[in-house]
Every structure is written in C-alpha cells, then in structure tokens.
Amino acid sequence: MTSVNALKELFKDKALFDQSLTHKSWVNENKRLRESNERLEYLGDAVLEFVVSKALFGRFSSQPEGYLTALRANLVNTKNLAQVAKKLDLGSALFLSKGEEDGGGRENDSLLADTVEAVIGAIYVDQGINAAAKFIKINLLSEIEEKLKEPLKDAKSRLQEHMQAKGFLTPLYKVTKEIGPDHNKRFTVEVSIQEKNESKPQLVGRGEGGSKMEAQQQAAQDALEKVA
C-alpha cells in the first residue's frame, strides 16, 4: 500500500491525478479550473469490474456465476473501497467545497469509494490497463483470502448496504403481481429506494420468481445493476 503523494508521483499527467480527487462541489465553487472526477469514476467503475471479474473467473473456475457475483460484491463494495481510500489517505487530498468538507466529506464512505473508482479510471487513462490492474491487485484482490472467510451476501443484503451507505432509507419491496395456482405461483416484485429527505420513493428494480423471496432477490439484483 502506497501513500497519496507516492501515488501521484507515479502519474505522467499530474493534473489528471488531481482531477480524480476533485469532487463536483469544488468545481461549483471554482468554475473553469478543471472538471470533476465523475467521468473518471464512471470509467474506473468499469475497469474495476472487469479486472476483478477476470481475476475471479480465472481463480474459481468451478464456481457458478452467482458465487462469482457475490464474491465480487464482497470485494468491491462501498465499505471496502472506502477503506482503500483511507489507507491511501485520499480524504486529506480531496478537492471539496467548504460545505462538503464541513459536512464530513473527507470521511464519507460513499464519497471516498467513488474517489477510488475515479483514481482507477485516471490510472487507466494515464498508464493503461496493466497499471490499473496492478493497483487493484495490491489494494483489493489481496483481500480475497479474508473475504472467503465471510459469508457471501445475497442481492437484498448488498442493495441495502449500498443504499444505506449513500444515505438512503431501507429499500422497499412490493408484490405487484401474483399469478397461477397455489402449487405453481409466480410473483412479480418491485423495489424502490428513497432518500431520507425525499417524500416519494423511486422505482429501481423489478423481479419475478416462484416465491416472494426469489422475486425480491431478482428485483434487488436488477436494482444493483442500475444503482451500484
């Protein structure tokens, strides 16, 4: 594990590294100086998913898709990414607005996790996939052995943890359709999320199954693919 200053020294384009640490709130107060890290975060999220998926696919060749998906989620969830940010001390180097900083932004797990994804995106742009993969291997894939000791979490648990880390209320599940005879019913479930200061929930996922629980899990997985 390296420090934030040592990490910056690895960059050919130091301005790109600074951009990866630039929250949109800072851009709003310092217009035209540089872009926020949101585009880099978008790219880094895709690079992270690819690198981790490839590593797990190769290492656990006999495991089904569901196992790999759950294990990947245990590795790249908000909590783990935030821990990487804290070990690298990224929080101290973030470019934040005064309001975001006063609100605890430098210690906010969701914000820190997003920053790690932005840094990964910046490494990919600056140095290519091998450098990004090396960063991910050192900082996240090295934790695989520890994660194997933990129970793999289902989609509902992962969705709840993800949304609560972002300041949302517990996801709401609703059965919207129930068809078929008692011995062969099919259920359709919708899941909605709601921020604490919002009055109306937002529909984010839908699932079907032979039981309410199965339909809820499918709805949660559908939602994760959209919001995680």
N, C-alpha and C positions, 0 to 999 in steps of 0.2 A: 504494500500500500504506500503510495507516494503522497506528498503534500500538494496543496493547491498551487503553490508557487513553482514547485518542481514540475507539476503537470503543465503549467503554462509554458515553461521553458522548452517542452517537447514540441510545441506548436511552431510551424513555419510562419503561420499568419497569426500573430498575437491578437490582432483585432477580432479575429474570428472567435478566439477563446473568450475574449471579453463579451462578445455578443451572446455566447452560450450562457453567460451568467447574468444577462440583462432581462429583468422582469418587465412586463408591459407597463407596470405602474411607473417605472423610472422613465420610460420612453415618453409617457404622457407629460411628465414634468420637464423633460429635456428633448423637446421635439427637434427632429432633423439631425441629431447627433449620431444615432445608429438605430438599427432595427431591434426589436425584442427577440427573445430566444424561441418564440413559438414555432417558427418554421423548422428550426434545428431540432426542437423537441419532437415534432412530427416525424422527421427523418430518423432521429435517434431511436424512437419507439419501434420503428420498422426494422432497423438494423439490429436492435437488441432482441426482438422476437425471432429474427432469422438466425442469429448466431446461437442463441440458447436452444432453439428448436433443433438446429442441426447437430449441436453437441449431444443433446438428449437422444435424438434419433439414432445417432451412432453408438452411444454408450449402452442404451437399453433396447437392444434390437428385438427382444422377445416380448416387450411390453406393448399393450394396445394404445390407441390414440388417446383414450380417456385418461389413462395413467400419465402419459407424457404431458397432456394439457394441464392436469392438476399439479404435477411436479414443477412445470414451468411457471405456473402461477405462484407457487410457493417460493420460487427463486426471485421473480421479478415484480413482486407486489410492492405497493407504496411503502410499506414499513421497511422492507429490505433495501429499496433504492434510497430511502431517506437515511438509512444507516450508513450507506456508502458515502453519501454527501457529507455526513457528519464526520466520518473518519478522514475524509479529504479536507475537511474544514471549508467546504464550499460556501456555507452560510455566511462566513465572515467576508467573503469576496463578492457577494451578490450586489448587483446594482438595483436598489429598491427605492421606491418613493418614500418620503418621510412617513406618510400614513401607513404604508405597508410595513415599514420597519417598526414603527411604534406598536403595530398590531401583532408583533411577534413573527413576522415573515421569515426571519433568519432561522427560526426553529420550527417552522411549519412543515410537517412531514410531506404533505401533498406538494407544496411548492418546491421543496428540496428534491423530491422524487422526479418532478418534471425537469428540474435543472440537470440531474444526472442524465436523463434522456437527451437533453439538449447538448450536453458535453459529448456524449457518444456520437450524436449527429455531427458535431463540429470536428471530432477526431476523424470520422469517416471522410468528411469533405477535405480536411487538411492533409490527411496521411493515408487514407484508403481503408479497405475492409480489414486487412490484416492487423493494422494498428488498433482499429476499433475492437476487433475480436480479442486481441491481447488484453486490452483494458477490461473487457467484460469477463474474460477468463480469470484475471487476477482478482477482480473486485466482487464478482458474483458467482461464477462457476466453481470457484474454490470452496464455496459453501455447500456444495451438493451433498457431501457426506453427512453434514449436520442436518440438512433438510430431509434426508432419507430416514432420520430417526423420528421425524414429526409425522403425525397423521396427515394424509393428503386431504385437503379441504374440498368440499363439493362446491358447485357453482353458486348455490344460495349463500353459503358462508363467505365465499370470495366476493360476491357482489355486495353483501352487507358491509364487509370490512372496507372495501374500496370506497363505497359511498360515504360511510361514516368518517373515513379519513379526509374526505373532501368537504365535510361539514353538513352532509345531508342527513335527513331522518332515516329510520329503518325502512327499506323498500316495502311497498305494499303489493300483495298478491290478491288477485280477484279471479274467481272462476266465472268465465263469460259464456261458456257453452258446455253442455253435458248431453251426449247423445248415446244411443244404443241401449240394449237390455242390461239388467243388473250384472249378469255374468260376463259382459263384454262391453263395458262402458268406455267412452273416450271423452277426455276432459280437455278443454281449452282454457288456459290461464294467461292473464296479462299481469305484468309487473310495472309499477310506477315508482318514480323517485320524486322527492320533494325537498327543496332546501328549507332550512329552519325558518327563514323569513318570508317564504312564499306561501300563498294561500291555496294554490292549486297544484296537485301532483302532475307529473309529466310521464306519459306512457313511453317506456323504453324497450319493452320486450314482450314477446308472446311465445307460448309453447303449448304443445299437445302431448298427451300421454294416456296410458291405460289406467293411471291413478292420478289423484290430485297432486301427490308428491312428485311423480315423474313429470307432470306438466309444469309444475313450479320450477323444477330443476332446468327443464328445457327453456323456460321463459327467462330464468336467471342467466343461462349461458348466452341466449340471444342478446340480452341486455349488456352483458360483459363485452361482447364483440363490438358494441356500439359506443360504450362509455369508458371502457378501461384503456 
